[in-house]
């Protein structure tokens, strides 16, 4: 008769139980972290894009735009745009960022603006049409990642801003990478304290590289022309403006 030896199962030690519990906690934390990353990179974009579309449509409803007139006509010096406190005052159209790029700009650069409305104007900088530096900021990733393509500008690229006064056309000049502490990029003449401005420029700021806040990327453009609202939009964005006004 064959005898079968049975072995008693050894109970896990206290250390093994602790390691097992720690492993479960780490797995749970990993899942939570993945869900947070998915929310940060995906859901915040959807949520912000919806909010920005609503703000753009609401602002556009209060604007009056005439049919496009002679593209080459010189309408003289651009007026200084009015910027109400903590309110949306314009719509940016940037073809380099996509054929349907139309995003609102609001006075202020707090997270209440950048996380929802998208593009914020530094209140201490100049207004569109004013000599000096009209400076704005937006996220490069998350919350709509409005300035994701800020490093893609090429020679000849135009940036259009629609306000109640009309359409301001800027042309990209150059881009640089700076430390977050280099606030001199917001001076009336960037990097030149005390200098009197002789041109109207647009300064766009965002974080760099993508998915970090280690540095800042700064894109400079210069105001080249403007069109009053009743003269209609520049030809390059005429269809998009018409579409935006209808929404």
C-alpha positions as CSV (number, residue, x, y, z in Angstrom):
1,X,0.0,0.0,0.0
2,X,1.4,3.3,-1.1
3,X,1.4,6.0,1.4
4,X,0.8,9.6,0.2
5,X,2.6,12.2,2.2
6,X,0.7,15.3,2.8
7,X,2.4,18.6,3.4
8,X,1.0,21.2,5.5
9,X,0.6,24.6,3.8
10,X,2.8,27.1,5.4
11,X,1.2,30.4,6.3
12,X,2.7,33.5,4.8
13,X,4.9,35.4,7.1
14,X,4.1,38.9,8.4
15,X,6.7,40.3,6.0
16,X,5.2,38.5,3.0
17,X,1.7,39.8,3.9
18,X,3.1,43.3,4.2
19,X,4.8,43.0,0.8
20,X,1.6,41.7,-0.7
21,X,-0.5,44.5,0.7
22,X,2.1,47.1,-0.4
23,X,2.0,45.6,-3.9
24,X,-1.8,46.0,-4.1
25,X,-1.5,49.6,-2.9
26,X,1.1,50.3,-5.6
27,X,-1.1,48.8,-8.3
28,X,-4.0,50.8,-7.1
29,X,-1.9,54.0,-7.0
30,X,-0.7,53.2,-10.5
31,X,-4.2,52.9,-11.8
32,X,-5.2,56.2,-10.1
33,X,-2.2,57.9,-11.6
34,X,-3.0,56.6,-15.1
35,X,-6.6,57.8,-14.7
36,X,-5.3,61.2,-13.6
37,X,-3.0,61.5,-16.6
38,X,-5.8,60.5,-18.9
39,X,-8.0,63.2,-17.4
40,X,-5.2,65.8,-17.5
41,X,-4.2,65.1,-21.1
42,X,-7.6,64.2,-22.7
43,X,-10.6,65.3,-20.7
44,X,-9.3,68.8,-19.9
45,X,-8.8,69.4,-23.6
46,X,-12.3,68.3,-24.4
47,X,-13.8,70.4,-21.6
48,X,-11.7,73.5,-22.4
49,X,-12.4,73.3,-26.1
50,X,-16.1,73.2,-25.5
51,X,-15.9,76.2,-23.2
52,X,-13.7,78.1,-25.7
53,X,-16.1,77.4,-28.5
54,X,-19.0,78.8,-26.4
55,X,-17.1,81.9,-25.5
56,X,-16.0,82.5,-29.1
57,X,-19.6,82.1,-30.4
58,X,-21.0,84.4,-27.7
59,X,-18.4,87.1,-28.4
60,X,-18.8,86.8,-32.2
61,X,-22.6,87.4,-31.8
62,X,-21.9,90.9,-30.6
63,X,-19.7,91.9,-33.6
64,X,-20.7,93.5,-36.8
65,X,-18.5,92.6,-39.9
66,X,-19.0,93.9,-43.4
67,X,-18.3,92.0,-46.6
68,X,-14.7,91.8,-47.7
69,X,-13.5,94.8,-49.6
70,X,-10.3,95.7,-51.5
71,X,-7.6,93.6,-49.9
72,X,-4.8,96.1,-50.9
73,X,-6.5,99.2,-49.5
74,X,-4.5,101.0,-46.8
75,X,-6.8,101.9,-43.9
76,X,-4.2,104.0,-42.1
77,X,-2.9,103.6,-38.5
78,X,-4.6,101.0,-36.4
79,X,-6.8,102.2,-33.6
80,X,-6.0,101.1,-30.0
81,X,-8.4,98.3,-29.1
82,X,-10.4,98.6,-26.0
83,X,-9.7,95.9,-23.4
84,X,-12.3,95.7,-20.6
85,X,-11.2,94.3,-17.3
86,X,-11.5,90.5,-17.0
87,X,-13.5,90.2,-20.2
88,X,-13.1,88.6,-23.6
89,X,-12.2,91.3,-26.2
90,X,-11.1,89.4,-29.3
91,X,-10.7,86.3,-31.4
92,X,-7.4,85.0,-32.7
93,X,-7.2,83.3,-36.1
94,X,-3.8,81.6,-36.7
95,X,-3.7,79.6,-39.9
96,X,-0.4,77.9,-39.0
97,X,-2.2,76.3,-36.0
98,X,-4.9,74.8,-38.2
99,X,-7.5,75.9,-40.8
100,X,-10.2,76.1,-38.1
101,X,-8.2,77.8,-35.4
102,X,-10.4,80.5,-33.8
103,X,-9.9,81.1,-30.1
104,X,-11.0,83.9,-27.8
105,X,-8.6,86.1,-25.9
106,X,-9.5,87.5,-22.5
107,X,-7.9,90.1,-20.3
108,X,-6.0,88.3,-17.5
109,X,-3.6,85.4,-17.2
110,X,-4.9,83.6,-14.1
111,X,-5.7,79.9,-14.3
112,X,-9.4,80.9,-14.4
113,X,-8.7,82.3,-17.8
114,X,-6.0,79.9,-19.2
115,X,-7.7,76.7,-18.0
116,X,-11.1,77.6,-19.6
117,X,-11.1,80.5,-22.0
118,X,-7.6,79.6,-23.4
119,X,-5.7,82.8,-24.3
120,X,-5.0,85.5,-21.7
121,X,-3.7,89.0,-22.1
122,X,-1.0,90.2,-19.7
123,X,-2.9,93.2,-18.2
124,X,0.3,95.3,-17.7
125,X,1.2,95.1,-21.4
126,X,-0.1,97.2,-24.3
127,X,-3.3,96.8,-26.3
128,X,-3.6,95.8,-29.9
129,X,-2.7,98.9,-32.1
130,X,-0.8,100.6,-29.3
131,X,2.9,101.2,-29.6
132,X,4.7,98.5,-27.5
133,X,4.0,95.0,-26.6
134,X,0.6,93.3,-26.7
135,X,1.5,90.1,-24.8
136,X,-0.6,87.0,-24.4
137,X,-0.2,83.5,-22.8
138,X,-1.9,80.1,-23.3
139,X,-1.2,76.5,-22.4
140,X,0.8,74.3,-24.7
141,X,-0.7,71.1,-23.4
142,X,-3.8,70.3,-21.4
143,X,-6.8,72.6,-21.1
144,X,-7.2,73.0,-24.9
145,X,-3.4,73.1,-25.6
146,X,-4.2,76.3,-27.5
147,X,-0.5,77.1,-28.2
148,X,0.6,73.5,-29.0
149,X,2.1,74.5,-32.3
150,X,3.8,77.7,-31.2
151,X,7.1,76.3,-32.3
152,X,5.9,75.7,-35.9
153,X,5.8,79.3,-37.2
154,X,7.5,80.0,-40.5
155,X,8.6,83.0,-42.4
156,X,5.5,84.9,-43.7
157,X,3.1,83.4,-41.3
158,X,0.2,85.7,-40.3
159,X,-1.7,86.0,-37.1
160,X,-5.1,87.7,-37.1
161,X,-6.9,89.3,-34.2
162,X,-10.5,90.3,-34.5
163,X,-11.9,92.8,-32.1
164,X,-14.9,95.2,-32.0
165,X,-12.7,97.7,-33.9
166,X,-11.8,95.4,-36.7
167,X,-9.0,93.0,-37.8
168,X,-5.3,93.4,-36.8
169,X,-2.8,91.5,-38.9
170,X,0.5,90.5,-37.4
171,X,3.4,88.8,-39.1
172,X,5.7,86.3,-37.3
173,X,9.2,87.7,-36.7
174,X,11.1,85.3,-34.5
175,X,10.9,82.8,-31.6
176,X,13.2,82.3,-28.6
177,X,13.5,80.1,-25.5
178,X,13.9,81.8,-22.2
179,X,14.0,81.0,-18.5
180,X,10.7,81.5,-16.6
181,X,12.3,84.4,-14.6
182,X,13.0,86.4,-17.8
183,X,10.0,88.8,-17.5
184,X,11.8,91.3,-19.7
185,X,10.1,89.6,-22.7
186,X,6.9,91.5,-21.6
187,X,8.5,95.0,-21.7
188,X,7.3,97.5,-24.3
189,X,10.5,96.7,-26.2
190,X,11.4,93.1,-25.1
191,X,14.8,92.8,-23.4
192,X,15.4,96.5,-23.6
193,X,14.4,98.2,-20.3
194,X,13.7,101.9,-20.7
195,X,13.5,101.9,-24.5
196,X,10.6,103.7,-26.2
197,X,8.7,101.4,-28.6
198,X,8.4,102.5,-32.2
199,X,6.3,99.5,-33.4
200,X,3.3,97.5,-32.2
201,X,4.2,93.8,-31.6
202,X,2.5,90.7,-30.4
203,X,4.3,88.4,-27.9
204,X,2.9,84.9,-27.5
205,X,4.2,82.9,-24.5
206,X,3.9,79.3,-23.4
207,X,5.7,76.5,-21.6
208,X,8.6,74.6,-23.1
209,X,9.4,71.8,-23.8
210,X,6.0,70.2,-24.1
211,X,4.7,68.6,-20.9
212,X,7.0,70.6,-18.7
213,X,7.2,74.1,-17.2
214,X,10.9,74.2,-17.1
215,X,11.3,76.9,-19.8
216,X,9.2,79.4,-21.8
217,X,8.9,79.7,-25.5
218,X,8.3,83.2,-26.8
219,X,7.0,83.9,-30.4
220,X,7.2,87.6,-31.6
221,X,5.1,89.1,-34.4
222,X,4.8,92.6,-35.7
223,X,1.6,94.5,-36.6
224,X,1.7,95.0,-40.3
225,X,-1.9,96.2,-41.2
226,X,-5.4,96.5,-39.9
227,X,-8.9,96.6,-41.4
228,X,-12.0,98.2,-39.8
229,X,-14.9,95.8,-39.1
230,X,-17.0,97.3,-41.9
231,X,-14.3,96.5,-44.4
232,X,-14.6,92.8,-43.8
233,X,-11.9,90.3,-42.8
234,X,-8.7,89.6,-44.6
235,X,-9.1,87.1,-47.5
236,X,-7.1,84.3,-45.8
237,X,-9.6,84.0,-42.9
238,X,-12.8,85.2,-44.6
239,X,-14.5,81.8,-44.7
240,X,-13.5,81.0,-41.1
241,X,-14.7,84.3,-39.8
242,X,-18.0,83.8,-41.6
243,X,-18.3,80.4,-40.1
244,X,-17.5,81.7,-36.6
245,X,-20.0,84.5,-36.9
246,X,-22.8,82.0,-37.8
247,X,-22.1,79.6,-34.8
